[in-house]
Amino acid sequence: MGTPETILKEYFGHSAFRGEQLPLIHALLNGRDVLGVMPTGAGKSICYQVPAMLMPGIALVISPLISLMKDQVGALTQSGIPAACLNSAMSSAEQANVLEAACQDKIRLLYVAPERLSLPGFLRIFDYIPLAFTAVDEAHCISQWGQDFRPSYGRIPDFLKIFPDRPPVGAFTATATSAVRDDIIQLLALNHPLVRVSGFDRPNLTFITEQPRNRLSHLLTLLQERAQQSGIIYCSTRKAVDEVYGYLTTHGFAAGRYHAGLPAAQRRQTQDDFLFDRITIMVATNAFGMGIDKSNVSFVIHYNMPQDIESYYQEAGRAGRDGTPADCILLYSPQDVHTCQFLIEHSHDHEDAELDAETRRLLRERSLERLRQMTFYATTTDCLRYRLLRYFGENPPLSCDNCSNCLTNFEEIDATIDAQKIVSCVFRLHQRRRSVGKSYIADILHGAEKDRIQQDGFDSLSTYGIMKDCTINHIRGLIDRLIESGYLVQSTGEYPVVRLCEKSNDIIRKHLPFIVRMPRDKRQKTAAPVLQSALYETLRALRAKIAAEEGVPAFMIFSNAALQHMCTKKPITENEFLEIPGVGRIKAEKYGESFTTCIKEYLMPAPQSTAAQQIGLTPPVAAWNAEEDNRLRAEAQEKLPVSTIAAQHSRPVSAILARLKLLGLPITRG
């Protein structure tokens, strides 16, 4: 019958389990309920896919999105695992074929949406084939404490009650605070479950926050630095998606767009184009959130700040799923907060009818609190990884040295006087029985000549204009720090206002010091360099050729990480090829000869191998030499823009950036 280890190696090509995978697998095999919380890319799907191959009957996987089901079924089929899905996009004949195959015990994993559970006729499957276990993917969707609550997940407990001797249930999610975990256990009625929470840290991801003056032009620079790489750009609104998409295509980028306002056929085509690498950049709203399982995404850029840390972490986690270095970049603007508040206030206007007014009010309040925490992340000077991991209940080191804040040289500034001015302004407003928002307070302190200030009579406040020598951004930043530190409080609701609290006395009466960290300069952090060896490009081209012939995305053949392992180990025999992480028996049988032949020919002394000629290999990138490095040093000292240097050297911008960083030279963007 096999063991979990033999299944892992034979079908998935890995020699050992990671993290908490094996305890969760053994628990399901022994008939015990489980709750697994594992970050995106940590392999939580392995926890139910492996047991499905070892247990009699069919494993039912409940998943929220059609696109996610299709991706997982496609990847499993490619690895030789019999899997299928039932969804509303399939024809009646297609659904009938799946049901017949399930009843004949030809399927090990069946993926369905929660809505399917209550449809007439679905339960008849289990008259013919036993239910091995139920896996609830994206289990946080059942909790009102979660960031993606879906009323349809409420149908799952009723489905589970149908079975007198209920088979085990496995709940899995990438993002769940302790409150959400408790909710999942209670609502799914998990019976003394084995709970395993893997560390949320993804060491291969670099977290970056920036506040550019012009987001569009800065976005262009970021993408030029990441030429040839695949990435996702998340926007908060459909309008922003259309604007960014139009800007990028005008500048020659192979980009697509995805949001709920586009026809379903167009969305499906664009997603396929991205999966099959016909386009390298996807501009999308969070409608593209859980529906992507592409392993070779090298960067995720949030053009707008999302509404909560859970969504940000899940979306940013789409990068680097194959374990290679990747960037997660957040472009922040104070206007993002107002956009998020508006979206939250109207997010439940057309919610499912089963939600009463009180439930909607609670959902809004919880959403606004999550937005507050997200804003703290976007504006903090602390280590970004520390902030994320603390939010999810971990105790990480204070510094990671791999985020934009840790890569910034900070200096501590005594902002006591400025803090006293800000808190005093809130106090003067309080004396007039008025409370206003952060932006309005900043305008008053800056002495802005606006009609509203004069109409409200706030130009007569003693604090009006007392910070006119400071920039508005500096004032707003200090207000954020005071709120974050608890010296001021901000209300919830559509129009949040800033008020005094008990701790405000520490500033205006006790005159306690207020020290903040401000950036002095930045140690250059550029895009992770793309491996550009001739062998890597040869294997990548071969992979693309095979993928095109089979009509599947290239990453489903082998991941970028697997190709890099091939470049390092250079396997030329079948046994050596099977030792590559990500190469299972089925894939070795299908592709081993092609890849090992390609590697053998690469290792031959001929200038270019036959296999490389057949797949149209471009000449390898020339190696750097001492003379070119000296030219580079001189150009960097002259502060020539990276784009100019790249043109003079006939090299990609990303290669120039990587070399400048390696040599410790200054980088000038222009």
C-alpha positions in Angstrom: 0.0 0.0 0.0 3.0 2.3 0.5 3.9 4.9 3.1 3.6 8.7 3.2 7.3 8.9 2.4 7.0 6.6 -0.7 4.0 8.6 -2.0 5.9 11.9 -1.5 8.9 10.7 -3.4 7.0 8.8 -6.2 4.4 11.4 -7.1 5.8 14.7 -5.8 9.5 14.2 -6.1 10.6 15.2 -2.6 12.7 13.1 -0.2 11.4 14.5 3.1 8.4 16.2 4.5 8.6 19.8 5.7 7.6 21.5 8.9 4.3 20.1 10.3 3.3 18.1 7.3 4.0 14.6 8.6 2.1 14.9 11.9 -1.0 16.2 10.2 -0.8 13.4 7.6 -0.4 10.6 10.3 -3.4 12.1 12.2 -5.7 12.0 9.2 -4.5 8.4 8.4 -5.4 7.5 12.0 -8.9 8.9 11.7 -8.2 12.1 13.7 -9.5 15.6 12.9 -6.8 18.2 12.2 -6.3 21.9 11.8 -3.3 23.0 9.8 -2.2 26.6 9.6 0.6 26.9 7.1 1.8 29.9 5.1 1.4 30.0 1.3 4.1 28.0 -0.3 4.6 25.8 2.8 2.9 22.8 1.2 -0.4 22.5 3.1 -2.1 20.7 0.2 0.4 17.9 0.6 -1.2 17.2 4.0 -4.4 16.0 2.4 -3.1 14.9 -1.0 -0.7 12.3 0.4 -3.4 10.6 2.7 -5.8 10.5 -0.2 -3.4 8.1 -2.0 -3.2 5.8 1.0 -6.8 5.6 2.3 -9.7 3.6 0.8 -12.5 5.7 -0.7 -12.5 9.2 -2.1 -11.1 12.3 -0.4 -13.4 15.3 -0.7 -11.7 18.7 -0.9 -13.9 21.8 -0.4 -12.4 24.8 -2.1 -13.8 28.3 -2.6 -12.8 29.1 -6.2 -13.2 27.3 -9.5 -9.8 28.6 -10.8 -8.0 27.3 -7.7 -9.6 23.8 -8.1 -8.6 23.7 -11.8 -5.0 24.6 -11.0 -4.7 22.0 -8.3 -6.4 19.2 -10.3 -4.1 20.1 -13.3 -1.0 19.9 -11.2 -2.1 16.6 -9.6 -3.0 15.0 -12.9 0.4 16.1 -14.3 2.1 14.1 -11.4 0.0 11.0 -12.1 -2.5 11.4 -9.3 -6.2 10.8 -10.3 -8.1 13.9 -9.3 -11.1 15.8 -10.6 -13.3 18.7 -9.8 -17.0 19.5 -10.0 -18.0 23.1 -10.6 -20.7 25.3 -12.3 -18.5 26.1 -15.2 -18.5 22.5 -16.4 -21.2 21.2 -18.8 -23.7 18.6 -17.7 -21.9 15.9 -19.6 -18.6 16.8 -18.0 -20.1 16.7 -14.6 -21.7 13.3 -15.3 -18.4 11.9 -16.4 -16.7 13.0 -13.2 -19.5 11.5 -11.1 -19.3 8.2 -12.9 -15.5 8.1 -12.5 -16.0 8.8 -8.8 -18.5 6.1 -8.3 -16.2 3.6 -10.1 -13.4 4.4 -7.6 -11.2 6.0 -10.4 -10.7 9.3 -8.5 -8.7 9.8 -5.3 -9.4 13.5 -4.8 -12.6 15.3 -5.7 -12.6 19.1 -5.5 -16.0 20.9 -5.0 -17.2 24.3 -3.9 -19.3 24.5 -0.6 -22.4 25.3 -2.7 -22.2 21.9 -4.3 -22.7 20.1 -0.9 -26.5 20.9 -0.8 -27.2 20.1 -4.5 -29.6 17.2 -5.1 -27.9 14.0 -6.2 -24.4 14.9 -5.0 -24.6 12.7 -1.9 -25.4 9.6 -4.1 -21.7 9.3 -4.8 -21.2 8.0 -1.3 -23.7 5.2 -1.9 -21.0 3.7 -4.2 -17.7 4.8 -2.7 -16.9 5.6 0.9 -15.8 9.1 2.0 -12.2 8.7 3.1 -12.1 12.2 4.7 -13.1 15.8 4.1 -10.5 18.5 3.6 -11.7 22.1 4.0 -9.3 24.4 2.2 -9.1 28.1 3.0 -10.9 27.2 6.2 -10.7 30.8 7.5 -13.7 31.5 5.2 -16.0 30.0 7.7 -15.1 32.5 10.5 -16.7 36.0 10.9 -13.4 36.9 12.5 -11.6 36.2 9.3 -10.8 38.6 6.5 -12.6 36.6 3.8 -15.8 35.4 5.5 -18.0 33.5 3.1 -21.6 32.5 4.3 -21.5 29.5 1.9 -18.9 27.9 4.1 -21.7 27.6 6.7 -23.1 24.7 4.7 -20.2 22.5 5.5 -21.2 21.5 9.1 -24.7 20.4 7.9 -23.0 18.3 5.2 -20.7 16.6 7.8 -23.7 15.8 10.0 -25.2 13.5 7.3 -22.6 10.8 8.0 -23.4 8.8 11.2 -19.8 7.7 11.6 -18.3 10.8 10.3 -14.9 10.3 8.6 -12.1 12.7 9.8 -12.1 16.3 8.8 -9.0 18.3 8.0 -9.2 22.1 8.0 -6.4 24.0 6.3 -5.6 27.7 5.9 -2.6 30.0 5.3 -3.8 32.9 7.4 -5.5 32.5 10.8 -5.1 34.4 14.0 -5.8 32.6 17.3 -9.5 33.9 17.3 -10.0 32.6 13.7 -8.5 29.2 14.7 -10.9 28.9 17.6 -13.8 29.7 15.3 -12.8 27.1 12.8 -12.6 24.4 15.4 -16.0 25.3 16.9 -18.0 25.9 13.7 -16.7 22.7 12.0 -17.2 20.8 15.2 -13.7 19.3 15.0 -13.3 16.6 17.5 -10.2 17.0 19.6 -8.2 18.0 16.5 -4.5 17.9 16.2 -3.6 21.6 15.7 -0.4 22.5 14.0 0.6 26.1 13.2 3.7 26.3 11.1 5.9 29.3 11.4 4.5 32.1 9.2 7.9 33.2 8.2 8.9 32.9 4.5 12.7 33.5 4.6 13.0 33.7 0.8 10.6 36.7 0.6 11.9 40.3 1.0 9.3 42.7 2.3 9.4 46.3 1.1 7.2 49.3 1.8 7.7 52.6 -0.1 5.8 55.9 -0.3 6.7 57.2 -3.8 5.6 60.6 -5.0 4.5 59.3 -8.3 3.3 55.7 -8.1 3.0 55.1 -11.8 6.5 56.2 -12.7 8.0 54.4 -9.7 6.1 51.2 -10.7 7.7 51.5 -14.1 11.2 51.6 -12.5 10.4 48.6 -10.4 9.3 46.6 -13.4 12.3 47.6 -15.4 14.5 46.3 -12.6 12.6 43.0 -12.8 12.7 42.5 -16.6 11.9 38.9 -17.7 10.4 38.0 -14.3 6.8 37.0 -13.7 4.8 39.1 -11.2 1.4 40.3 -9.9 0.4 43.9 -9.3 -2.6 44.2 -6.9 -4.8 47.3 -7.0 -7.7 48.1 -4.7 -10.2 49.1 -7.3 -11.2 48.2 -10.9 -10.5 51.8 -12.0 -6.9 51.5 -10.7 -6.4 48.1 -12.4 -7.5 49.7 -15.7 -5.3 52.7 -15.2 -2.2 50.7 -14.4 -2.8 48.1 -17.1 -3.2 50.9 -19.7 0.0 52.6 -18.5 2.1 49.4 -18.7 0.9 48.2 -22.1 1.6 51.7 -23.5 5.1 51.3 -22.2 5.5 47.9 -23.9 5.0 45.5 -21.0 3.4 42.1 -21.6 0.6 42.6 -19.1 -2.9 41.5 -18.5 -5.7 42.6 -16.2 -8.2 40.8 -14.0 -11.2 42.2 -12.1 -14.8 41.3 -11.5 -16.0 43.9 -14.0 -14.6 42.1 -17.0 -16.5 39.3 -18.8 -15.9 35.8 -17.4 -14.4 34.6 -20.7 -11.9 37.4 -20.8 -10.9 36.7 -17.2 -10.4 33.0 -17.9 -8.3 33.8 -21.0 -6.1 36.4 -19.2 -5.5 34.0 -16.3 -4.5 31.2 -18.8 -2.2 33.7 -20.5 -0.5 34.4 -17.2 -0.2 30.7 -16.2 1.2 29.8 -19.6 3.7 32.7 -19.5 2.2 34.4 -22.6 2.1 37.5 -20.4 4.5 38.1 -17.5 2.6 40.7 -15.5 -0.9 40.4 -14.1 -2.6 43.6 -12.9 -5.6 42.6 -10.7 -7.9 43.3 -7.8 -8.2 40.8 -5.0 -10.7 38.9 -7.2 -7.5 37.2 -8.4 -6.6 36.4 -4.8 -7.0 32.7 -4.0 -7.4 31.7 -7.7 -3.7 31.5 -8.5 -1.3 28.6 -7.9 1.6 29.7 -10.1 5.0 28.7 -8.6 7.3 31.0 -10.6 6.0 34.4 -9.5 9.1 36.4 -8.6 7.4 39.5 -7.2 4.1 40.8 -5.9 3.6 44.6 -5.9 0.7 46.1 -4.0 0.0 49.3 -5.9 -2.6 50.2 -3.2 -2.6 49.1 0.4 -5.0 46.2 1.1 -7.6 46.3 3.9 -5.9 43.9 6.3 -2.7 42.1 7.1 -4.3 38.7 6.4 -5.1 39.6 2.8 -1.7 41.3 2.3 0.2 38.3 3.6 -1.8 35.9 1.5 -1.5 37.9 -1.7 2.1 38.7 -1.1 2.7 35.0 -0.5 1.9 34.3 -4.1 5.5 35.2 -4.8 8.4 32.7 -4.4 6.2 29.6 -4.0 9.0 27.5 -5.4 11.4 28.7 -2.7 13.5 31.1 -4.8 14.1 34.7 -3.7 11.2 37.0 -4.4 10.1 40.5 -3.5 6.8 41.7 -1.8 6.5 45.4 -2.3 3.8 47.7 -0.9 3.4 51.2 -2.4 1.6 53.2 0.3 -0.3 56.5 0.2 -2.4 58.0 2.9 -5.3 58.1 0.4 -5.3 54.3 0.5 -6.7 54.4 4.0 -9.7 56.5 2.9 -10.3 54.1 -0.1 -10.2 51.1 2.2 -12.6 52.7 4.7 -15.0 53.4 1.9 -14.8 49.8 0.6 -15.3 48.4 4.1 -18.3 50.7 4.8 -20.0 49.4 1.7 -18.7 45.8 1.6 -21.7 44.3 3.3 -24.4 46.4 1.6 -25.4 43.5 -0.6 -24.3 40.7 1.7 -26.1 37.4 1.9 -29.6 37.9 3.3 -28.9 35.5 6.2 -26.7 38.2 7.8 -28.7 40.4 10.1 -27.9 44.1 10.9 -26.0 43.4 14.1 -23.8 40.8 12.3 -23.0 43.3 9.6 -22.1 45.9 12.2 -19.7 43.5 13.9 -18.1 42.6 10.6 -17.6 46.3 9.8 -16.0 47.0 13.2 -13.7 44.0 12.9 -12.7 45.0 9.3 -11.9 48.6 10.5 -9.7 47.3 13.3 -7.8 45.1 10.8 -7.4 48.2 8.6 -5.9 50.0 11.5 -3.3 47.2 12.0 -2.6 47.2 8.2 -1.9 51.0 8.3 0.5 50.5 11.2 2.4 48.0 9.1 2.6 50.3 6.1 3.9 53.3 8.1 6.1 51.6 10.7 9.8 52.0 11.0 10.1 48.6 12.8 11.2 45.5 11.0 8.4 44.5 8.6 8.8 40.8 9.1 8.7 41.3 12.9 5.4 43.2 12.5 3.8 40.5 10.3 4.9 37.6 12.5 3.9 39.4 15.7 0.4 39.9 14.2 0.0 36.2 13.8 1.1 35.5 17.3 4.8 34.6 16.9 7.8 36.0 18.8 10.3 36.8 16.0 13.7 38.6 16.3 13.4 42.4 16.3 15.3 42.6 13.0 15.5 40.3 9.9 18.0 42.3 7.8 15.9 41.4 4.8 13.1 44.0 4.6 13.2 47.6 3.5 13.2 48.9 7.1 16.1 46.7 8.2 17.9 47.7 5.0 17.4 51.4 5.9 19.8 53.2 8.2 17.7 54.9 10.8 18.5 57.6 13.2 16.5 58.3 16.4 14.9 61.8 16.4 13.6 63.6 19.5 10.1 64.5 18.4 8.9 65.5 21.9 8.2 69.1 21.0 6.3 68.2 17.8 4.3 65.6 19.7 3.3 68.2 22.2 2.1 70.5 19.4 0.0 67.7 17.9 -1.6 66.5 21.1 -2.2 70.2 22.1 -4.0 70.7 18.8 -6.3 67.8 19.5 -6.8 69.2 23.0 -7.8 72.6 21.7 -10.3 71.0 19.3 -11.7 69.0 22.2 -12.2 72.3 24.2 -14.4 73.4 21.3 -16.2 70.0 21.4 -14.9 69.1 18.0 -13.0 66.0 16.7 -11.6 65.8 13.2 -9.5 63.4 11.1 -5.8 63.1 10.8 -5.5 65.0 7.5 -7.5 67.9 8.9 -5.3 68.1 12.0 -2.2 68.1 9.8 -3.7 71.0 7.8 -4.4 73.0 10.9 -0.9 72.5 12.3 0.7 73.3 8.9 -1.4 76.5 8.7 -3.1 75.5 5.4 -5.2 78.3 3.9 -8.3 76.4 3.2 -11.9 77.6 3.2 -13.1 74.9 5.5 -10.5 75.8 8.2 -11.7 79.5 8.1 -15.4 78.5 8.1 -14.9 76.3 11.1 -12.9 79.1 12.8 -9.9 76.9 13.4 -7.5 79.5 12.1 -8.0 81.2 15.5 -6.7 78.2 17.4 -3.4 78.8 19.2 -2.0 75.7 17.4 -2.9 76.9 13.9 0.3 77.0 11.8 2.7 76.2 14.6 4.2 73.4 12.5 4.3 75.4 9.2 8.0 74.6 8.8 7.2 70.8 8.7 5.9 69.0 5.6 2.3 67.6 5.7 3.7 64.1 5.3 6.0 64.6 8.3 3.1 65.8 10.5 0.8 62.9 9.3 3.6 60.4 10.0 4.0 61.7 13.6 0.2 61.5 14.1 0.3 57.9 13.0 3.2 57.2 15.4 1.2 58.8 18.3 -1.8 56.7 17.5 0.2 53.6 17.1 1.9 54.2 20.5 -1.4 54.8 22.2 -1.0 58.6 23.0 -4.0 59.3 20.8 -6.9 57.1 19.6 -8.7 57.0 16.3 -12.4 56.1 16.0 -13.8 53.6 13.6 -16.5 54.2 11.1 -16.7 55.8 7.7 -15.2 59.1 8.9 -12.7 58.3 11.7 -11.6 61.1 14.0 -8.7 61.5 16.4 -9.3 61.9 20.1 -7.5 62.3 23.4 -7.1 59.3 25.7 -5.7 58.8 29.2 -2.2 58.3 27.9 -2.3 61.8 26.2 -1.4 63.3 29.5 2.1 61.7 29.2 2.7 64.1 26.4 1.0 67.4 27.3 1.1 67.3 31.1 4.0 65.0 32.1 6.1 66.1 29.1 7.5 62.6 28.7 10.0 62.3 25.8 8.7 61.0 22.4 11.5 59.4 20.3 10.9 58.2 16.8 13.0 56.5 14.2 13.5 58.3 10.9 15.3 57.0 7.8 18.7 58.5 7.2 19.5 56.7 3.9 19.0 53.3 2.3 21.4 50.4 1.7 20.5 49.5 -1.8 18.0 46.7 -2.2 17.4 45.6 -5.8 15.5 42.8 -7.4 16.7 39.3 -6.7 19.1 38.6 -9.6 17.8 36.1 -12.2 20.0 33.1 -12.7 21.3 33.6 -16.2 23.6 30.7 -16.9 23.5 29.2 -20.3 22.4 25.8 -18.9 19.5 27.4 -17.0 18.3 29.2 -20.1 18.7 25.9 -22.1 16.5 24.0 -19.6 14.0 26.8 -19.4 13.6 26.8 -23.2 13.2 23.0 -23.2 10.6 23.2 -20.5 8.7 25.9 -22.5 8.8 23.7 -25.6 7.4 20.6 -23.7 4.8 22.7 -22.0 3.6 24.1 -25.4 3.4 20.6 -26.8 1.3 19.3 -23.9 -0.8 22.4 -23.5 0.0 23.0 -19.8 1.8 25.9 -17.9 5.5 25.6 -17.8 5.7 25.5 -14.0 3.6 22.4 -14.0 6.4 20.6 -15.9 9.1 21.7 -13.4 9.5 24.7 -11.1 12.2 27.3 -11.5 13.7 25.9 -8.3 13.9 22.4 -9.8 15.7 23.8 -12.9 18.2 25.6 -10.6 18.8 22.3 -8.8 19.4 20.7 -12.2 22.0 23.4 -13.0 23.8 22.7 -9.7 23.8 18.9 -9.7 23.8 18.4 -13.5 22.1 14.9 -13.5 22.9 12.8 -16.6 21.4 9.4 -15.5 17.9 8.4 -14.5 18.8 7.8 -10.9 20.6 11.2 -10.6 17.6 12.9 -12.2 15.3 11.3 -9.6 17.4 12.9 -6.8 16.4 16.4 -8.0 13.8 17.9 -5.6 10.5 18.1 -7.4 11.2 15.2 -9.7 8.9 12.2 -9.0 8.7 8.9 -10.8 6.0 9.9 -13.2 7.8 13.1 -14.3 11.1 11.2 -14.5 9.5 8.7 -16.9 8.0 11.5 -19.0 10.7 14.0 -19.1 13.9 12.5 -17.7 15.5 11.5 -21.1 14.9 14.9 -22.7 16.4 16.8 -19.8 19.3 14.5 -19.1 20.2 14.5 -22.8 20.0 18.3 -22.8 22.4 18.5 -19.8 24.8 15.9 -21.4 25.0 18.0 -24.6 25.5 21.1 -22.6 28.5 19.5 -20.9 30.0 18.5 -24.2 32.8 20.9 -25.4 30.9 21.9 -28.6 30.1 25.6 -28.7 26.3 25.0 -28.8 24.5 21.7 -28.3 22.2 20.1 -30.8 19.3 20.2 -28.3 19.9 23.9 -27.7 19.8 24.6 -31.4 16.5 22.8 -31.8 14.9 24.9 -29.1 16.3 28.2 -30.4 18.7 29.0 -27.5 19.9 32.6 -27.5 23.7 33.1 -26.9 24.7 32.9 -23.2 25.2 36.2 -21.3 28.9 37.2 -21.5 30.9 36.9 -18.2 32.0 40.0 -16.4 35.7 40.9 -16.5 38.0 43.3 -14.7 38.0 45.8 -17.5 34.2 46.0 -17.6 34.0 46.3 -13.8 36.4 49.3 -13.9 34.1 50.9 -16.5 31.2 50.2 -14.2 32.9 51.8 -11.2 33.6 55.0 -13.2 30.1 55.2 -14.5 28.6 54.7 -11.0 30.8 57.5 -9.6 29.6 59.8 -12.4 26.1 58.9 -11.1 24.9 57.8 -14.5 21.4 56.3 -14.5 21.2 52.5 -14.4 19.3 52.5 -17.8 22.1 54.5 -19.4 24.8 52.1 -18.0 22.8 49.1 -19.2 22.6 50.5 -22.8 26.4 51.3 -22.8 27.2 47.7 -21.6 24.5 46.0 -23.8 23.2 44.2 -20.7 19.7 44.1 -19.0 19.0 46.6 -16.3 18.5 43.7 -13.8 22.1 42.5 -14.5 23.6 45.9 -14.0 21.7 46.3 -10.7 22.9 42.9 -9.5 26.6 43.8 -10.4 26.5 47.2 -8.8 25.2 45.7 -5.6 27.8 42.9 -5.7 30.6 45.6 -6.1 29.1 47.8 -3.4 28.7 50.7 -5.8 26.1 53.5 -5.6 22.9 53.1 -7.7 21.3 56.0 -9.5 17.9 55.6 -11.0 16.7 57.9 -13.7 
